Amino acid sequence: MVRLFYGKGEGVMELSIYLCIGVVLGFSVIFLVSGELSAKTGLTKSSRYILACFLSFGVMGLAVKSITLLLLQAGPVLKEVVDTSRGSGTYIHSGTVSVQGIEYPVLLKSWQTLPLQDIEASNPQLIEFGRKLFFDVRLSSTQTVSCASCHVIGMGGDDGKSVSSGIHGKKGNRNSPSVLNVTFLKKFFWDGRARSLEEQVLGPLTNPVEMGLSSASEVVEIVSSVPEYVKIYEKLFNDRMEFQSIALALAAFERSLITYDAPFDRFVRGDKSALSAKQIRGMMLFDKIGCRQCHRDPYFSVAGMENASPFRSFPVFKGSPYVEKYDLARDKGLNGHGVWRVPSLRNVAQTAPYFHNGGVSSLSEAVKVMATAQLGLKISESAEDDFQIRYDGNHQLMVMQDRALNGAEIEEIVAFLTALSATPPAILNPWMKS
């Protein structure tokens, strides 16, 4: 367990201890108040205990809220960035050794790398079948478009366009997401409407703008017409060809597309030279200003986290000038309220342009969009803008610090984001003529 050191290491206290104190105070009220409520009130003994219980809930709630707010303002300082690797798949950095003498307030307790997936333990024949299907232009109505047309593995898993081109040069209305590391995610498409890769596969194949097939039945008909596919299918399934099995093969191939060895991963495993000082400062800022709450490592998206919603509203702060500049609020998503699946930031430096409409061409501009539209920060070189004065619901004055990002800080965050990119898998097109 990674503990937070308050001040300069003057003692370690767990949040659970404080919460227990609050609960104990609440239960104490039950006995104290019930004793004060004498029989002269006209209440029976059981009624006095019931009244005391209700009063105790208020005390417990106030105590827990006060303690939580106190801890959030205590400014925990984790005095190192990485120590050594632990475990076989997830790595944690903790301890008391600083990297390049840098200290920073940490919001979350550890940094993690991707858990290792034993691809070889899966079915290599199924993956190979999926690879052939992924690159096959025959799976489009014009025989000109394949899955690989919009998901170029060597380019970061997308096609580098604002919106992709499908059959007859038709344009979609959303940016093509990366196909790399999708095995770790649990919702698919920008709006998260698909619950599995197998379910996602049918979308592009039958979309009239993308690959233009009429139905899953037509997909089966095309695959059945290729003798090579029939032989492979019979070996794998020994059954009548069905679309579900074709989707299974495509999904198996996509799940094999993992990029483990980004500089970030090497750094967290213990290679202190894997990141530059600028990237380390960007890593700290990424944590400090709140990016990590939605783009949580190791997937850099909550869409890969268990027991967490993969969705977030976007934009949160609609007054951001960047939202209007890049027309990011026009598309309201599947539910019509601007709710989107959180995209992964792995390989993000390789997947420009950004956002669901592909309207932002540079990573630095994307950082500005997120800082203003999601975190409510300002982009400013003025030290005065680093403070915001607000009033809470009780009209109490609140002075908030670190409410602006300057140009140097944006560059540092961008530098860190580039450290999330790894070399894409070297996958050859099996239909490419040599």
DOLUMMAR-410045 format. One record per residue (C-alpha): x, y, z; residue in three letters. Coordinates in pm, 1 decimal, padded with zeros to 6 digits. Example, Ala and Ser with C-alpha at 12.3 -4.5 7.8 and 13.67 -1.06 7.14 Angstrom:
<rs>
<<01230.0,-00450.0,00780.0>,'ala'> <<01367.0,-00106.0,00714.0>,'ser'> 
</rs>
This chain:
<rs>
<<00000.0,00000.0,00000.0>,'met'> <<00126.7,00348.4,-00086.2>,'val'> <<00085.4,00595.0,00197.6>,'arg'> <<00069.8,00971.8,00177.5>,'leu'> <<00317.2,01168.6,00387.1>,'phe'> <<00179.9,01494.5,00522.9>,'tyr'> <<00411.2,01792.3,00549.6>,'gly'> <<00769.1,01663.0,00548.6>,'lys'> <<00704.0,01312.2,00669.5>,'gly'> <<00585.7,01409.6,01017.5>,'glu'> <<00353.0,01114.6,01054.5>,'gly'> <<00132.1,00890.8,00846.5>,'val'> <<-00243.5,00878.0,00899.3>,'met'> <<-00496.7,00693.1,00695.7>,'glu'> <<-00824.0,00844.4,00583.7>,'leu'> <<-01005.5,00541.3,00724.2>,'ser'> <<-00891.5,00632.3,01077.6>,'ile'> <<-01045.7,00977.1,01050.1>,'tyr'> <<-01369.4,00838.5,00910.7>,'leu'> <<-01387.0,00589.2,01197.3>,'cys'> <<-01348.2,00876.5,01441.8>,'ile'> <<-01643.4,01048.7,01276.6>,'gly'> <<-01856.7,00735.7,01306.0>,'val'> <<-01759.6,00690.1,01671.6>,'val'> <<-01858.5,01050.6,01742.9>,'leu'> <<-02193.5,00984.4,01581.1>,'gly'> <<-02265.2,00677.8,01790.7>,'phe'> <<-02157.0,00865.1,02101.5>,'ser'> <<-02435.0,01110.7,02034.4>,'val'> <<-02688.8,00827.9,02054.8>,'ile'> <<-02599.8,00755.4,02416.2>,'phe'> <<-02533.3,01113.5,02527.0>,'leu'> <<-02848.8,01259.0,02377.5>,'val'> <<-03071.6,00971.6,02482.1>,'ser'> <<-02949.0,01019.8,02839.8>,'gly'> <<-03026.9,01393.0,02830.9>,'glu'> <<-03377.6,01331.0,02705.3>,'leu'> <<-03546.0,01260.2,03037.8>,'ser'> <<-03878.5,01090.9,03085.6>,'ala'> <<-04031.1,01437.7,03144.1>,'lys'> <<-04033.7,01489.4,02768.3>,'thr'> <<-04309.9,01237.6,02747.5>,'gly'> <<-04112.9,01009.6,02519.6>,'leu'> <<-04067.7,00643.7,02589.4>,'thr'> <<-03717.8,00502.4,02626.9>,'lys'> <<-03732.3,00347.3,02278.6>,'ser'> <<-03855.4,00677.6,02130.9>,'ser'> <<-03565.7,00863.9,02292.7>,'arg'> <<-03318.6,00620.4,02132.9>,'tyr'> <<-03484.1,00661.8,01791.2>,'ile'> <<-03458.5,01041.3,01818.9>,'leu'> <<-03096.9,01013.9,01926.5>,'ala'> <<-03020.7,00793.1,01625.0>,'cys'> <<-03157.5,01053.9,01387.0>,'phe'> <<-02946.7,01321.7,01554.5>,'leu'> <<-02638.2,01101.8,01534.0>,'ser'> <<-02669.4,01066.7,01155.7>,'phe'> <<-02634.4,01442.8,01123.5>,'gly'> <<-02330.1,01448.0,01349.1>,'val'> <<-02165.3,01160.6,01159.6>,'met'> <<-02233.5,01327.2,00824.9>,'gly'> <<-02091.6,01660.0,00940.6>,'leu'> <<-01785.4,01490.6,01092.0>,'ala'> <<-01710.3,01286.5,00779.5>,'val'> <<-01757.9,01590.0,00553.7>,'lys'> <<-01535.1,01811.5,00770.1>,'ser'> <<-01260.3,01549.7,00795.0>,'ile'> <<-01269.1,01482.4,00420.7>,'thr'> <<-01244.2,01853.3,00337.3>,'leu'> <<-00961.4,01893.0,00586.0>,'leu'> <<-00766.7,01608.9,00427.1>,'leu'> <<-00821.6,01741.1,00076.5>,'leu'> <<-00669.3,02073.2,00183.7>,'gln'> <<-00381.0,01915.9,00371.7>,'ala'> <<-00159.6,01903.8,00063.1>,'gly'> <<-00015.4,01551.4,00076.3>,'pro'> <<00329.5,01537.7,-00077.7>,'val'> <<00469.3,01219.9,-00226.4>,'leu'> <<00845.4,01270.7,-00223.8>,'lys'> <<00940.6,01051.7,-00517.6>,'glu'> <<00826.2,00966.3,-00864.7>,'val'> <<00947.2,00612.5,-00912.0>,'val'> <<01135.8,00360.6,-00701.2>,'asp'> <<01128.0,00007.2,-00836.0>,'thr'> <<00901.9,-00240.0,-01012.1>,'ser'> <<00677.5,-00468.9,-00812.9>,'arg'> <<00461.8,-00756.8,-00924.8>,'gly'> <<00439.5,-00916.7,-01267.1>,'ser'> <<00194.3,-00696.4,-01449.3>,'gly'> <<00115.2,-00382.2,-01253.4>,'thr'> <<00393.4,-00157.2,-01133.6>,'tyr'> <<00380.9,00099.3,-00857.1>,'ile'> <<00620.0,00377.0,-00773.7>,'his'> <<00639.0,00489.7,-00413.5>,'ser'> <<00888.8,00557.8,-00140.6>,'gly'> <<01098.6,00854.1,-00034.9>,'thr'> <<01362.1,00894.1,-00310.5>,'val'> <<01306.5,01194.6,-00535.9>,'ser'> <<01377.8,01193.5,-00908.7>,'val'> <<01582.7,01498.6,-01006.5>,'gln'> <<01482.5,01650.2,-00673.3>,'gly'> <<01120.9,01704.5,-00777.5>,'ile'> <<00831.7,01695.8,-00529.6>,'glu'> <<00467.4,01730.4,-00614.8>,'tyr'> <<00117.4,01699.6,-00461.1>,'pro'> <<-00023.9,01364.0,-00567.7>,'val'> <<-00396.5,01303.9,-00596.1>,'leu'> <<-00385.7,00933.2,-00668.0>,'leu'> <<-00157.5,00690.0,-00492.3>,'lys'> <<00030.1,00506.9,-00764.4>,'ser'> <<00118.7,00496.7,-01131.7>,'trp'> <<00062.4,00171.1,-01317.0>,'gln'> <<00168.1,00009.9,-01642.3>,'thr'> <<-00047.6,-00208.3,-01862.9>,'leu'> <<-00108.3,-00558.6,-01726.8>,'pro'> <<00064.9,-00817.9,-01940.5>,'leu'> <<-00166.5,-01013.1,-02167.7>,'gln'> <<-00060.8,-01361.4,-02276.0>,'asp'> <<-00151.4,-01332.9,-02642.7>,'ile'> <<00020.3,-01660.2,-02723.3>,'glu'> <<-00211.2,-01837.4,-02479.2>,'ala'> <<-00503.5,-01731.9,-02696.8>,'ser'> <<-00575.9,-01892.8,-03030.9>,'asn'> <<-00309.5,-01782.9,-03284.3>,'pro'> <<-00507.1,-01935.8,-03571.9>,'gln'> <<-00810.5,-01729.0,-03474.6>,'leu'> <<-00595.4,-01414.8,-03457.5>,'ile'> <<-00450.3,-01490.4,-03802.1>,'glu'> <<-00799.9,-01540.2,-03942.1>,'phe'> <<-00892.9,-01202.0,-03795.3>,'gly'> <<-00583.7,-01039.9,-03950.0>,'arg'> <<-00684.9,-01158.2,-04296.3>,'lys'> <<-01038.6,-01027.7,-04246.8>,'leu'> <<-00913.6,-00695.5,-04106.2>,'phe'> <<-00719.1,-00616.5,-04425.0>,'phe'> <<-00966.9,-00763.5,-04676.4>,'asp'> <<-01131.3,-00503.7,-04903.8>,'val'> <<-01377.9,-00768.9,-05022.2>,'arg'> <<-01567.7,-00699.2,-04700.7>,'leu'> <<-01703.3,-00376.4,-04847.6>,'ser'> <<-01971.6,-00325.8,-05109.1>,'ser'> <<-01725.5,-00163.6,-05352.7>,'thr'> <<-01431.5,-00391.6,-05263.5>,'gln'> <<-01220.6,-00081.6,-05197.7>,'thr'> <<-01239.0,-00037.5,-04819.4>,'val'> <<-01121.4,-00259.6,-04533.8>,'ser'> <<-01102.3,-00218.0,-04157.1>,'cys'> <<-00737.3,-00123.3,-04208.3>,'ala'> <<-00838.6,00171.1,-04429.5>,'ser'> <<-00953.7,00368.1,-04126.2>,'cys'> <<-00736.4,00196.5,-03865.4>,'his'> <<-00380.3,00215.0,-03991.6>,'val'> <<-00186.7,00020.2,-03730.4>,'ile'> <<00148.9,00175.9,-03813.8>,'gly'> <<00003.4,00527.8,-03772.6>,'met'> <<-00118.8,00473.6,-03418.0>,'gly'> <<-00430.1,00276.9,-03504.0>,'gly'> <<-00626.5,00546.0,-03686.6>,'asp'> <<-00596.6,00718.3,-04025.9>,'asp'> <<-00480.3,01070.2,-03938.1>,'gly'> <<-00792.4,01232.6,-04086.5>,'lys'> <<-01055.9,01447.6,-03920.7>,'ser'> <<-01321.0,01203.8,-04039.6>,'val'> <<-01262.7,00888.0,-04238.9>,'ser'> <<-01359.3,00814.9,-04598.8>,'ser'> <<-01567.1,00509.2,-04675.6>,'gly'> <<-01715.2,00364.2,-04994.2>,'ile'> <<-01746.8,00605.3,-05289.3>,'his'> <<-01539.7,00855.7,-05090.7>,'gly'> <<-01825.0,00923.3,-04849.4>,'lys'> <<-01730.4,01101.7,-04527.5>,'lys'> <<-01836.1,01001.1,-04180.1>,'gly'> <<-01914.1,01255.7,-03909.8>,'asn'> <<-01678.4,01130.5,-03637.3>,'arg'> <<-01305.7,01085.1,-03601.4>,'asn'> <<-01173.9,00729.5,-03629.0>,'ser'> <<-01067.0,00598.4,-03284.1>,'pro'> <<-00741.2,00409.1,-03246.5>,'ser'> <<-00761.2,00029.7,-03261.8>,'val'> <<-00448.9,-00011.8,-03045.7>,'leu'> <<-00492.7,-00135.1,-02687.8>,'asn'> <<-00868.5,-00176.8,-02731.7>,'val'> <<-00848.2,-00506.1,-02546.0>,'thr'> <<-00834.7,-00306.8,-02222.5>,'phe'> <<-01149.9,-00102.9,-02289.5>,'leu'> <<-01506.9,-00202.6,-02211.1>,'lys'> <<-01709.0,00032.8,-02432.7>,'lys'> <<-01658.6,00110.1,-02801.0>,'phe'> <<-01731.8,00388.4,-03049.7>,'phe'> <<-01711.1,00749.2,-02934.7>,'trp'> <<-02053.7,00727.5,-02775.2>,'asp'> <<-01985.6,00386.4,-02618.3>,'gly'> <<-02287.7,00220.6,-02776.5>,'arg'> <<-02108.4,-00112.5,-02830.2>,'ala'> <<-02044.4,-00324.6,-02523.4>,'arg'> <<-01782.6,-00552.7,-02679.7>,'ser'> <<-01543.8,-00567.7,-02972.7>,'leu'> <<-01756.2,-00843.2,-03122.8>,'glu'> <<-02057.7,-00612.3,-03112.2>,'glu'> <<-01854.3,-00321.1,-03248.0>,'gln'> <<-01740.2,-00514.9,-03555.5>,'val'> <<-02082.9,-00512.3,-03723.3>,'leu'> <<-02111.1,-00132.0,-03712.5>,'gly'> <<-01853.5,-00033.9,-03978.4>,'pro'> <<-01927.7,-00337.4,-04198.2>,'leu'> <<-02294.5,-00245.1,-04240.8>,'thr'> <<-02266.3,00133.0,-04217.9>,'asn'> <<-02376.7,00282.5,-04553.7>,'pro'> <<-02100.0,00542.9,-04535.6>,'val'> <<-01818.3,00312.0,-04426.7>,'glu'> <<-01812.0,-00039.1,-04579.4>,'met'> <<-02168.4,-00046.5,-04706.8>,'gly'> <<-02272.5,-00409.6,-04666.3>,'leu'> <<-02642.2,-00468.6,-04618.2>,'ser'> <<-02635.7,-00706.3,-04321.3>,'ser'> <<-02446.1,-00962.4,-04118.4>,'ala'> <<-02581.4,-01223.2,-04358.8>,'ser'> <<-02404.9,-01055.0,-04650.2>,'glu'> <<-02078.9,-01063.1,-04454.2>,'val'> <<-02120.1,-01439.3,-04410.0>,'val'> <<-02199.6,-01477.9,-04777.4>,'glu'> <<-01879.6,-01298.0,-04882.2>,'ile'> <<-01656.4,-01490.3,-04641.5>,'val'> <<-01816.7,-01818.0,-04751.5>,'ser'> <<-01727.0,-01741.1,-05113.3>,'ser'> <<-01352.1,-01740.3,-05038.7>,'val'> <<-01215.9,-02098.6,-05038.6>,'pro'> <<-00923.0,-02004.9,-04813.6>,'glu'> <<-01161.5,-01865.3,-04553.3>,'tyr'> <<-01381.5,-02173.8,-04568.4>,'val'> <<-01083.3,-02401.0,-04493.2>,'lys'> <<-00968.9,-02181.9,-04202.5>,'ile'> <<-01321.9,-02158.3,-04063.4>,'tyr'> <<-01376.9,-02534.4,-04073.6>,'glu'> <<-01054.1,-02594.0,-03880.5>,'lys'> <<-01142.1,-02336.1,-03619.1>,'leu'> <<-01511.6,-02396.8,-03566.5>,'phe'> <<-01610.6,-02716.8,-03745.6>,'asn'> <<-01958.4,-02577.9,-03783.8>,'asp'> <<-02182.5,-02386.2,-04020.2>,'arg'> <<-02041.7,-02038.9,-04083.2>,'met'> <<-02201.9,-01768.5,-03871.3>,'glu'> <<-02136.7,-01398.9,-03836.7>,'phe'> <<-02071.7,-01430.8,-03462.6>,'gln'> <<-01766.3,-01646.8,-03532.7>,'ser'> <<-01639.1,-01402.9,-03797.3>,'ile'> <<-01677.0,-01119.7,-03546.5>,'ala'> <<-01493.4,-01331.9,-03290.0>,'leu'> <<-01193.9,-01362.3,-03523.5>,'ala'> <<-01181.8,-00989.6,-03598.6>,'leu'> <<-01207.4,-00908.2,-03228.1>,'ala'> <<-00931.2,-01157.1,-03143.9>,'ala'> <<-00697.5,-00985.6,-03388.8>,'phe'> <<-00779.2,-00640.0,-03253.4>,'glu'> <<-00718.1,-00760.8,-02898.4>,'arg'> <<-00365.8,-00861.9,-02998.4>,'ser'> <<-00272.9,-00503.6,-03091.0>,'leu'> <<-00106.9,-00390.1,-02767.8>,'ile'> <<00171.3,-00135.5,-02715.1>,'thr'> <<00342.6,-00209.8,-02384.7>,'tyr'> <<00677.5,-00037.2,-02406.3>,'asp'> <<00611.1,00336.3,-02401.1>,'ala'> <<00867.3,00557.6,-02221.7>,'pro'> <<00607.2,00602.8,-01946.3>,'phe'> <<00594.6,00226.9,-01889.2>,'asp'> <<00973.2,00198.2,-01873.9>,'arg'> <<00986.1,00488.7,-01629.2>,'phe'> <<00730.9,00337.2,-01392.5>,'val'> <<00909.3,00001.8,-01408.6>,'arg'> <<01220.6,00170.4,-01274.5>,'gly'> <<01413.0,00321.3,-01567.4>,'asp'> <<01460.8,00673.3,-01433.5>,'lys'> <<01620.4,00788.3,-01758.6>,'ser'> <<01313.2,00696.0,-01966.8>,'ala'> <<01154.7,01039.8,-01915.7>,'leu'> <<01312.6,01382.6,-01942.8>,'ser'> <<01279.5,01642.1,-01667.5>,'ala'> <<01023.7,01821.6,-01883.8>,'lys'> <<00818.1,01505.0,-01920.0>,'gln'> <<00836.2,01438.5,-01545.8>,'ile'> <<00706.0,01789.1,-01473.2>,'arg'> <<00427.6,01726.7,-01725.7>,'gly'> <<00346.9,01399.8,-01549.7>,'met'> <<00312.2,01588.4,-01221.8>,'met'> <<00088.8,01853.5,-01377.2>,'leu'> <<-00124.9,01585.1,-01542.9>,'phe'> <<-00189.8,01445.5,-01195.4>,'asp'> <<-00211.3,01775.7,-01011.1>,'lys'> <<-00470.3,01956.4,-01225.9>,'ile'> <<-00703.1,01654.9,-01245.5>,'gly'> <<-00647.7,01497.9,-01591.2>,'cys'> <<-00580.5,01166.3,-01423.4>,'arg'> <<-00928.2,01146.3,-01274.4>,'gln'> <<-01077.6,01054.1,-01614.2>,'cys'> <<-00764.8,00942.6,-01799.6>,'his'> <<-00657.0,00701.4,-01530.6>,'arg'> <<-00349.0,00488.1,-01578.0>,'asp'> <<-00262.1,00225.2,-01684.9>,'pro'> <<-00516.2,00258.2,-01969.5>,'tyr'> <<-00532.9,00637.2,-01950.0>,'phe'> <<-00909.0,00609.0,-01972.5>,'ser'> <<-01170.8,00517.0,-01715.1>,'val'> <<-01332.1,00321.0,-01997.5>,'ala'> <<-01087.4,00047.5,-01904.1>,'gly'> <<-01141.3,00057.2,-01528.7>,'met'> <<-01354.3,-00194.9,-01345.2>,'glu'> <<-01644.4,-00055.6,-01141.2>,'asn'> <<-01612.5,00287.8,-01300.9>,'ala'> <<-01836.5,00462.0,-01550.7>,'ser'> <<-01665.6,00486.0,-01891.6>,'pro'> <<-01864.1,00799.6,-01975.9>,'phe'> <<-01816.1,01169.8,-01908.2>,'arg'> <<-02004.8,01482.5,-02011.8>,'ser'> <<-01818.5,01698.8,-02262.9>,'phe'> <<-01786.2,01991.0,-02246.1>,'pro'> <<-01843.5,02055.4,-01876.5>,'val'> <<-01758.5,02427.2,-01889.9>,'phe'> <<-01946.0,02544.0,-02195.7>,'lys'> <<-01794.7,02892.2,-02168.1>,'gly'> <<-01462.5,02766.2,-02296.6>,'ser'> <<-01368.0,02966.4,-02607.8>,'pro'> <<-01212.0,02653.4,-02757.1>,'tyr'> <<-01545.2,02470.1,-02762.0>,'val'> <<-01690.4,02727.7,-02998.8>,'glu'> <<-01366.2,02764.4,-03195.9>,'lys'> <<-01357.7,02395.0,-03282.8>,'tyr'> <<-01736.2,02339.3,-03290.8>,'asp'> <<-01711.9,02066.7,-03028.5>,'leu'> <<-02065.7,02102.1,-02891.1>,'ala'> <<-02261.1,02051.0,-03213.7>,'arg'> <<-02260.9,01670.7,-03195.5>,'asp'> <<-02448.4,01576.2,-02878.1>,'lys'> <<-02358.5,01207.7,-02884.1>,'gly'> <<-02584.9,00906.9,-02860.0>,'leu'> <<-02803.7,01035.9,-02576.0>,'asn'> <<-02830.6,01392.8,-02705.7>,'gly'> <<-02667.3,01543.3,-02395.6>,'his'> <<-02299.5,01546.7,-02490.8>,'gly'> <<-02202.1,01231.6,-02301.0>,'val'> <<-01902.8,01045.8,-02447.1>,'trp'> <<-01685.3,00746.6,-02374.9>,'arg'> <<-01352.6,00868.0,-02236.4>,'val'> <<-01087.3,00798.0,-02503.9>,'pro'> <<-00754.8,00643.4,-02410.8>,'ser'> <<-00451.7,00871.4,-02427.5>,'leu'> <<-00211.5,00590.6,-02508.2>,'arg'> <<-00032.2,00669.1,-02836.2>,'asn'> <<-00217.7,01001.1,-02838.7>,'val'> <<00076.3,01183.6,-02998.1>,'ala'> <<00033.2,00957.0,-03301.2>,'gln'> <<-00343.4,00996.4,-03342.8>,'thr'> <<-00405.8,01359.0,-03440.1>,'ala'> <<-00647.4,01517.2,-03516.2>,'pro'> <<-00839.4,01500.6,-03189.6>,'tyr'> <<-01188.6,01478.7,-03038.1>,'phe'> <<-01499.8,01318.8,-03177.3>,'his'> <<-01518.7,01557.6,-03472.7>,'asn'> <<-01145.6,01552.4,-03545.3>,'gly'> <<-01151.7,01930.4,-03526.6>,'gly'> <<-00831.4,01990.6,-03329.1>,'val'> <<-00510.8,01929.5,-03519.0>,'ser'> <<-00242.6,01974.7,-03251.5>,'ser'> <<-00186.1,01811.4,-02914.6>,'leu'> <<-00114.3,02143.6,-02745.0>,'ser'> <<-00450.2,02278.2,-02862.5>,'glu'> <<-00617.8,01960.0,-02737.5>,'ala'> <<-00464.3,02019.7,-02393.4>,'val'> <<-00602.5,02375.6,-02395.8>,'lys'> <<-00947.6,02243.5,-02486.5>,'val'> <<-00948.8,01995.4,-02201.1>,'met'> <<-00802.9,02239.7,-01948.2>,'ala'> <<-01072.3,02497.6,-02016.3>,'thr'> <<-01372.4,02286.4,-02115.6>,'ala'> <<-01333.5,02004.5,-01862.2>,'gln'> <<-01130.8,02148.4,-01574.5>,'leu'> <<-01244.6,02509.9,-01582.8>,'gly'> <<-00889.1,02644.1,-01599.3>,'leu'> <<-00761.8,02952.3,-01778.7>,'lys'> <<-00484.2,02965.0,-02033.8>,'ile'> <<-00279.9,03263.4,-01923.8>,'ser'> <<00072.8,03388.4,-01865.8>,'glu'> <<-00047.4,03617.1,-01585.1>,'ser'> <<00023.9,03507.6,-01228.5>,'ala'> <<-00297.8,03680.6,-01118.7>,'glu'> <<-00505.6,03435.4,-01321.2>,'asp'> <<-00360.9,03149.4,-01119.2>,'asp'> <<-00601.4,03248.7,-00839.2>,'phe'> <<-00978.6,03249.3,-00854.6>,'gln'> <<-01208.3,03400.1,-00591.0>,'ile'> <<-01547.2,03237.9,-00554.6>,'arg'> <<-01828.9,03212.8,-00302.7>,'tyr'> <<-01968.2,02879.0,-00197.9>,'asp'> <<-02333.1,02796.5,-00134.2>,'gly'> <<-02312.9,02954.9,00211.2>,'asn'> <<-02163.7,03275.3,00069.0>,'his'> <<-01825.8,03195.1,00219.7>,'gln'> <<-01527.1,03334.7,00034.8>,'leu'> <<-01310.1,03073.7,-00138.8>,'met'> <<-00967.2,03147.8,-00283.3>,'val'> <<-00865.9,02878.5,-00531.2>,'met'> <<-00506.0,02834.8,-00642.8>,'gln'> <<-00352.3,02678.9,-00955.1>,'asp'> <<-00643.3,02781.8,-01175.3>,'arg'> <<-00442.2,02868.7,-01487.4>,'ala'> <<-00193.1,02703.5,-01720.0>,'leu'> <<00077.4,02899.2,-01895.4>,'asn'> <<00251.3,02812.5,-02218.6>,'gly'> <<00542.8,02636.8,-02050.8>,'ala'> <<00309.1,02416.1,-01846.9>,'glu'> <<00111.5,02320.4,-02156.7>,'ile'> <<00436.5,02220.7,-02328.0>,'glu'> <<00527.9,02007.3,-02026.4>,'glu'> <<00193.8,01824.2,-02035.0>,'ile'> <<00232.2,01768.5,-02409.7>,'val'> <<00583.4,01633.4,-02348.7>,'ala'> <<00441.6,01384.1,-02098.2>,'phe'> <<00165.7,01278.9,-02336.6>,'leu'> <<00424.4,01199.0,-02602.7>,'thr'> <<00577.4,00956.6,-02349.9>,'ala'> <<00257.2,00748.1,-02370.8>,'leu'> <<00339.6,00645.4,-02727.8>,'ser'> <<00507.0,00314.8,-02805.8>,'ala'> <<00613.0,00159.6,-03134.0>,'thr'> <<00300.6,00015.3,-03300.6>,'pro'> <<00297.3,-00359.1,-03373.4>,'pro'> <<00453.7,-00450.4,-03708.3>,'ala'> <<00154.3,-00607.9,-03881.5>,'ile'> <<00175.7,-00689.1,-04252.2>,'leu'> <<-00115.8,-00679.1,-04491.0>,'asn'> <<-00160.7,-01045.3,-04592.2>,'pro'> <<-00319.8,-00939.9,-04922.3>,'trp'> <<-00041.9,-00706.1,-05025.4>,'met'> <<00125.2,-00828.7,-05342.1>,'lys'> <<00502.1,-00859.6,-05298.3>,'ser'> 
</rs>
